[in-house]
Amino acid sequence: MSDIWTRAQGLALRLPGAGKRSVRVVHYHETGEFIATACVNVPTGSGVVECAAATGRTWEDALEALEARLKGIG
């Protein structure tokens, strides 16, 4: 598990903008899908300036799809 998280966190650095980066996975109960996001949060705490997201049937699938999306940035 830590390998895919580590790769996603490293690739989140490719997102433009200044601020803290975060990688999250949530389970959307209505569809059963998992949603993985990588975001750059504004330092003032006023929101997100950049974000990439992907979905999958499992949390691993969602993170792998996010990894592929982040590789296409930059």
N, CA, C and O atoms as a GROMACS GRO file, in nm:
protein
  296
    1MET      N    1   0.081  -0.120   0.000
    1MET     CA    2   0.000   0.000   0.000
    1MET      C    3   0.085   0.125   0.000
    1MET      O    4   0.052   0.220  -0.070
    2SER      N    5   0.193   0.129   0.075
    2SER     CA    6   0.270   0.252   0.087
    2SER      C    7   0.337   0.292  -0.043
    2SER      O    8   0.361   0.410  -0.066
    3ASP      N    9   0.368   0.195  -0.130
    3ASP     CA   10   0.432   0.229  -0.257
    3ASP      C   11   0.344   0.318  -0.344
    3ASP      O   12   0.391   0.419  -0.395
    4ILE      N   13   0.218   0.281  -0.361
    4ILE     CA   14   0.129   0.361  -0.445
    4ILE      C   15   0.102   0.496  -0.381
    4ILE      O   16   0.092   0.596  -0.452
    5TRP      N   17   0.090   0.502  -0.248
    5TRP     CA   18   0.072   0.630  -0.180
    5TRP      C   19   0.194   0.719  -0.200
    5TRP      O   20   0.182   0.838  -0.229
    6THR      N   21   0.312   0.660  -0.184
    6THR     CA   22   0.436   0.737  -0.199
    6THR      C   23   0.449   0.790  -0.341
    6THR      O   24   0.488   0.905  -0.361
    7ARG      N   25   0.417   0.708  -0.439
    7ARG     CA   26   0.425   0.753  -0.579
    7ARG      C   27   0.324   0.866  -0.605
    7ARG      O   28   0.359   0.966  -0.668
    8ALA      N   29   0.202   0.851  -0.556
    8ALA     CA   30   0.100   0.954  -0.577
    8ALA      C   31   0.140   1.085  -0.508
    8ALA      O   32   0.122   1.193  -0.564
    9GLN      N   33   0.193   1.075  -0.388
    9GLN     CA   34   0.237   1.196  -0.317
    9GLN      C   35   0.350   1.265  -0.391
    9GLN      O   36   0.351   1.388  -0.400
   10GLY      N   37   0.444   1.190  -0.444
   10GLY     CA   38   0.554   1.248  -0.521
   10GLY      C   39   0.505   1.314  -0.648
   10GLY      O   40   0.551   1.423  -0.684
   11LEU      N   41   0.411   1.249  -0.717
   11LEU     CA   42   0.358   1.306  -0.840
   11LEU      C   43   0.270   1.428  -0.815
   11LEU      O   44   0.255   1.511  -0.904
   12ALA      N   45   0.212   1.439  -0.696
   12ALA     CA   46   0.130   1.556  -0.663
   12ALA      C   47   0.215   1.683  -0.666
   12ALA      O   48   0.161   1.793  -0.681
   13LEU      N   49   0.345   1.669  -0.653
   13LEU     CA   50   0.433   1.786  -0.661
   13LEU      C   51   0.432   1.849  -0.799
   13LEU      O   52   0.474   1.964  -0.814
   14ARG      N   53   0.385   1.776  -0.900
   14ARG     CA   54   0.377   1.830  -1.036
   14ARG      C   55   0.264   1.930  -1.053
   14ARG      O   56   0.265   2.009  -1.148
   15LEU      N   57   0.167   1.928  -0.963
   15LEU     CA   58   0.057   2.023  -0.973
   15LEU      C   59   0.109   2.164  -0.954
   15LEU      O   60   0.188   2.189  -0.863
   16PRO      N   61   0.066   2.258  -1.040
   16PRO     CA   62   0.114   2.396  -1.025
   16PRO      C   63   0.050   2.464  -0.903
   16PRO      O   64  -0.052   2.419  -0.851
   17GLY      N   65   0.112   2.569  -0.861
   17GLY     CA   66   0.058   2.648  -0.750
   17GLY      C   67   0.141   2.633  -0.625
   17GLY      O   68   0.213   2.535  -0.606
   18ALA      N   69   0.128   2.734  -0.540
   18ALA     CA   70   0.200   2.733  -0.413
   18ALA      C   71   0.102   2.693  -0.304
   18ALA      O   72  -0.010   2.744  -0.298
   19GLY      N   73   0.144   2.603  -0.220
   19GLY     CA   74   0.060   2.561  -0.110
   19GLY      C   75   0.089   2.417  -0.071
   19GLY      O   76   0.174   2.352  -0.131
   20LYS      N   77   0.018   2.369   0.027
   20LYS     CA   78   0.036   2.232   0.074
   20LYS      C   79  -0.035   2.135  -0.020
   20LYS      O   80  -0.146   2.161  -0.066
   21ARG      N   81   0.031   2.025  -0.048
   21ARG     CA   82  -0.028   1.921  -0.132
   21ARG      C   83  -0.090   1.814  -0.044
   21ARG      O   84  -0.040   1.781   0.063
   22SER      N   85  -0.201   1.759  -0.092
   22SER     CA   86  -0.265   1.650  -0.021
   22SER      C   87  -0.312   1.545  -0.122
   22SER      O   88  -0.349   1.578  -0.235
   23VAL      N   89  -0.309   1.420  -0.079
   23VAL     CA   90  -0.362   1.310  -0.158
   23VAL      C   91  -0.463   1.238  -0.069
   23VAL      O   92  -0.432   1.200   0.044
   24ARG      N   93  -0.585   1.221  -0.122
   24ARG     CA   94  -0.692   1.159  -0.045
   24ARG      C   95  -0.764   1.056  -0.130
   24ARG      O   96  -0.769   1.066  -0.252
   25VAL      N   97  -0.821   0.958  -0.063
   25VAL     CA   98  -0.910   0.861  -0.127
   25VAL      C   99  -1.036   0.853  -0.043
   25VAL      O  100  -1.030   0.835   0.078
   26VAL      N  101  -1.150   0.866  -0.109
   26VAL     CA  102  -1.279   0.853  -0.040
   26VAL      C  103  -1.363   0.749  -0.113
   26VAL      O  104  -1.348   0.727  -0.233
   27HIS      N  105  -1.451   0.686  -0.039
   27HIS     CA  106  -1.542   0.586  -0.096
   27HIS      C  107  -1.678   0.650  -0.114
   27HIS      O  108  -1.738   0.700  -0.019
   28TYR      N  109  -1.726   0.650  -0.237
   28TYR     CA  110  -1.856   0.707  -0.269
   28TYR      C  111  -1.958   0.595  -0.261
   28TYR      O  112  -1.968   0.512  -0.352
   29HIS      N  113  -2.034   0.592  -0.154
   29HIS     CA  114  -2.122   0.479  -0.124
   29HIS      C  115  -2.235   0.460  -0.226
   29HIS      O  116  -2.278   0.347  -0.249
   30GLU      N  117  -2.284   0.567  -0.285
   30GLU     CA  118  -2.396   0.555  -0.378
   30GLU      C  119  -2.362   0.472  -0.501
   30GLU      O  120  -2.446   0.399  -0.551
   31THR      N  121  -2.238   0.484  -0.549
   31THR     CA  122  -2.198   0.409  -0.668
   31THR      C  123  -2.101   0.296  -0.636
   31THR      O  124  -2.078   0.208  -0.719
   32GLY      N  125  -2.043   0.299  -0.516
   32GLY     CA  126  -1.945   0.198  -0.479
   32GLY      C  127  -1.805   0.229  -0.529
   32GLY      O  128  -1.712   0.152  -0.506
   33GLU      N  129  -1.788   0.344  -0.597
   33GLU     CA  130  -1.657   0.382  -0.650
   33GLU      C  131  -1.572   0.448  -0.543
   33GLU      O  132  -1.622   0.501  -0.444
   34PHE      N  133  -1.442   0.444  -0.566
   34PHE     CA  134  -1.346   0.516  -0.485
   34PHE      C  135  -1.297   0.635  -0.567
   34PHE      O  136  -1.277   0.623  -0.687
   35ILE      N  137  -1.278   0.748  -0.502
   35ILE     CA  138  -1.231   0.869  -0.569
   35ILE      C  139  -1.100   0.911  -0.503
   35ILE      O  140  -1.094   0.934  -0.382
   36ALA      N  141  -0.995   0.921  -0.584
   36ALA     CA  142  -0.864   0.966  -0.536
   36ALA      C  143  -0.840   1.107  -0.588
   36ALA      O  144  -0.863   1.134  -0.706
   37THR      N  145  -0.795   1.196  -0.501
   37THR     CA  146  -0.767   1.333  -0.541
   37THR      C  147  -0.629   1.375  -0.493
   37THR      O  148  -0.580   1.331  -0.388
   38ALA      N  149  -0.568   1.461  -0.571
   38ALA     CA  150  -0.443   1.528  -0.532
   38ALA      C  151  -0.471   1.676  -0.547
   38ALA      O  152  -0.512   1.721  -0.654
   39CYS      N  153  -0.450   1.753  -0.441
   39CYS     CA  154  -0.484   1.894  -0.444
   39CYS      C  155  -0.371   1.980  -0.389
   39CYS      O  156  -0.288   1.935  -0.311
   40VAL      N  157  -0.371   2.106  -0.435
   40VAL     CA  158  -0.282   2.209  -0.380
   40VAL      C  159  -0.372   2.306  -0.305
   40VAL      O  160  -0.456   2.373  -0.366
   41ASN      N  161  -0.354   2.314  -0.175
   41ASN     CA  162  -0.436   2.401  -0.091
   41ASN      C  163  -0.366   2.536  -0.074
   41ASN      O  164  -0.246   2.542  -0.049
   42VAL      N  165  -0.442   2.643  -0.087
   42VAL     CA  166  -0.390   2.779  -0.073
   42VAL      C  167  -0.335   2.797   0.070
   42VAL      O  168  -0.400   2.757   0.167
   43PRO      N  169  -0.216   2.856   0.081
   43PRO     CA  170  -0.156   2.873   0.214
   43PRO      C  171  -0.244   2.950   0.314
   43PRO      O  172  -0.233   2.927   0.434
   44THR      N  173  -0.329   3.038   0.266
   44THR     CA  174  -0.414   3.116   0.356
   44THR      C  175  -0.531   3.034   0.409
   44THR      O  176  -0.604   3.081   0.496
   45GLY      N  177  -0.549   2.914   0.358
   45GLY     CA  178  -0.660   2.830   0.402
   45GLY      C  179  -0.791   2.862   0.335
   45GLY      O  180  -0.897   2.820   0.382
   46SER      N  181  -0.786   2.936   0.225
   46SER     CA  182  -0.910   2.977   0.160
   46SER      C  183  -0.956   2.883   0.050
   46SER      O  184  -1.049   2.916  -0.023
   47GLY      N  185  -0.895   2.768   0.038
   47GLY     CA  186  -0.945   2.672  -0.061
   47GLY      C  187  -0.835   2.603  -0.139
   47GLY      O  188  -0.718   2.603  -0.102
   48VAL      N  189  -0.877   2.543  -0.249
   48VAL     CA  190  -0.789   2.465  -0.335
   48VAL      C  191  -0.766   2.542  -0.465
   48VAL      O  192  -0.860   2.596  -0.523
   49VAL      N  193  -0.639   2.546  -0.510
   49VAL     CA  194  -0.609   2.616  -0.635
   49VAL      C  195  -0.592   2.520  -0.752
   49VAL      O  196  -0.622   2.556  -0.866
   50GLU      N  197  -0.547   2.399  -0.728
   50GLU     CA  198  -0.530   2.299  -0.833
   50GLU      C  199  -0.571   2.165  -0.778
   50GLU      O  200  -0.551   2.135  -0.660
   51CYS      N  201  -0.630   2.082  -0.864
   51CYS     CA  202  -0.671   1.951  -0.818
   51CYS      C  203  -0.676   1.855  -0.936
   51CYS      O  204  -0.713   1.894  -1.047
   52ALA      N  205  -0.639   1.731  -0.913
   52ALA     CA  206  -0.654   1.623  -1.010
   52ALA      C  207  -0.729   1.512  -0.940
   52ALA      O  208  -0.708   1.488  -0.821
   53ALA      N  209  -0.816   1.443  -1.012
   53ALA     CA  210  -0.896   1.337  -0.952
   53ALA      C  211  -0.911   1.220  -1.047
   53ALA      O  212  -0.900   1.236  -1.169
   54ALA      N  213  -0.936   1.103  -0.990
   54ALA     CA  214  -0.960   0.983  -1.069
   54ALA      C  215  -1.046   0.888  -0.986
   54ALA      O  216  -1.049   0.896  -0.863
   55THR      N  217  -1.115   0.797  -1.054
   55THR     CA  218  -1.201   0.702  -0.985
   55THR      C  219  -1.156   0.559  -1.015
   55THR      O  220  -1.084   0.533  -1.112
   56GLY      N  221  -1.201   0.467  -0.932
   56GLY     CA  222  -1.173   0.326  -0.952
   56GLY      C  223  -1.266   0.240  -0.870
   56GLY      O  224  -1.332   0.289  -0.779
   57ARG      N  225  -1.271   0.111  -0.901
   57ARG     CA  226  -1.358   0.018  -0.828
   57ARG      C  227  -1.302  -0.016  -0.690
   57ARG      O  228  -1.377  -0.054  -0.600
   58THR      N  229  -1.169  -0.002  -0.671
   58THR     CA  230  -1.105  -0.021  -0.541
   58THR      C  231  -1.020   0.102  -0.514
   58THR      O  232  -0.997   0.183  -0.603
   59TRP      N  233  -0.973   0.117  -0.389
   59TRP     CA  234  -0.889   0.233  -0.359
   59TRP      C  235  -0.758   0.225  -0.435
   59TRP      O  236  -0.702   0.327  -0.473
   60GLU      N  237  -0.708   0.101  -0.457
   60GLU     CA  238  -0.583   0.086  -0.533
   60GLU      C  239  -0.603   0.130  -0.678
   60GLU      O  240  -0.517   0.197  -0.736
   61ASP      N  241  -0.718   0.090  -0.737
   61ASP     CA  242  -0.747   0.130  -0.875
   61ASP      C  243  -0.756   0.282  -0.887
   61ASP      O  244  -0.706   0.340  -0.982
   62ALA      N  245  -0.820   0.345  -0.789
   62ALA     CA  246  -0.835   0.491  -0.791
   62ALA      C  247  -0.699   0.559  -0.782
   62ALA      O  248  -0.673   0.656  -0.854
   63LEU      N  249  -0.612   0.510  -0.694
   63LEU     CA  250  -0.479   0.570  -0.681
   63LEU      C  251  -0.394   0.546  -0.806
   63LEU      O  252  -0.318   0.634  -0.847
   64GLU      N  253  -0.408   0.429  -0.867
   64GLU     CA  254  -0.333   0.403  -0.990
   64GLU      C  255  -0.382   0.493  -1.104
   64GLU      O  256  -0.301   0.540  -1.184
   65ALA      N  257  -0.512   0.516  -1.112
   65ALA     CA  258  -0.566   0.607  -1.214
   65ALA      C  259  -0.520   0.750  -1.187
   65ALA      O  260  -0.488   0.824  -1.281
   66LEU      N  261  -0.516   0.790  -1.060
   66LEU     CA  262  -0.466   0.923  -1.025
   66LEU      C  263  -0.318   0.935  -1.061
   66LEU      O  264  -0.274   1.038  -1.113
   67GLU      N  265  -0.243   0.830  -1.035
   67GLU     CA  266  -0.101   0.830  -1.070
   67GLU      C  267  -0.083   0.853  -1.221
   67GLU      O  268   0.001   0.933  -1.262
   68ALA      N  269  -0.161   0.784  -1.301
   68ALA     CA  270  -0.154   0.800  -1.448
   68ALA      C  271  -0.188   0.943  -1.489
   68ALA      O  272  -0.123   1.001  -1.575
   69ARG      N  273  -0.291   0.999  -1.426
   69ARG     CA  274  -0.331   1.136  -1.458
   69ARG      C  275  -0.222   1.236  -1.420
   69ARG      O  276  -0.193   1.328  -1.496
   70LEU      N  277  -0.162   1.217  -1.302
   70LEU     CA  278  -0.057   1.309  -1.257
   70LEU      C  279   0.068   1.299  -1.342
   70LEU      O  280   0.140   1.398  -1.358
   71LYS      N  281   0.096   1.182  -1.397
   71LYS     CA  282   0.213   1.167  -1.484
   71LYS      C  283   0.197   1.250  -1.610
   71LYS      O  284   0.297   1.291  -1.670
   72GLY      N  285   0.074   1.277  -1.652
   72GLY     CA  286   0.049   1.358  -1.770
   72GLY      C  287   0.059   1.507  -1.747
   72GLY      O  288   0.050   1.585  -1.841
   73ILE      N  289   0.077   1.548  -1.622
   73ILE     CA  290   0.088   1.690  -1.588
   73ILE      C  291   0.235   1.729  -1.585
   73ILE      O  292   0.318   1.657  -1.530
   74GLY      N  293   0.264   1.842  -1.644
   74GLY     CA  294   0.400   1.895  -1.639
   74GLY      C  295   0.487   1.833  -1.733
   74GLY      O  296   0.605   1.867  -1.741
   0.00000   0.00000   0.00000
